[in-house]
Amino acid sequence: MEITTQQYKHCDLVWVSGRLDSATSPQLAAALQAITDTGRFKIVLDLSAVEFISSAGLRILIHAQKICKRYNRGQIILTNVPQNVYAALDLAGFTTLFKIMNDNLTAVGNI
């Protein structure tokens, strides 16, 4: 799994590629925690290159969302979500917990 981050004035854009499972989810957790530890809580997460997401990956997403939304500081917006990842999010009931957008430009503009 590869994680690339880019910092903008009002938010951070994070690209994730590969499989997001129990072996790789600690990498994503560390990357998101590094962003929130600096006091930045508005994150756009591009999942276009994610092939698979397991319950461990879903747990990382929901934990990061809780941290970002605490005290109404920010949120995580998911973009370019592949159909199989969307199906996993929907099955877990997470589609109502995240804003899901089709492209990064719209998400960065709306955060």
Buried (B, 14 or more C-beta within 10 A) or exposed (E): BEBEBEEEEEBBBBBBBBBBBEEBBEBBBEBBBEBBEEEBBBBBBBBBBBEBBBEBBBBBBBEBBEBBBEEEEBBBBBBBBBEEBBEBBEEBEBBEBBBBBEEBEEBBEEB
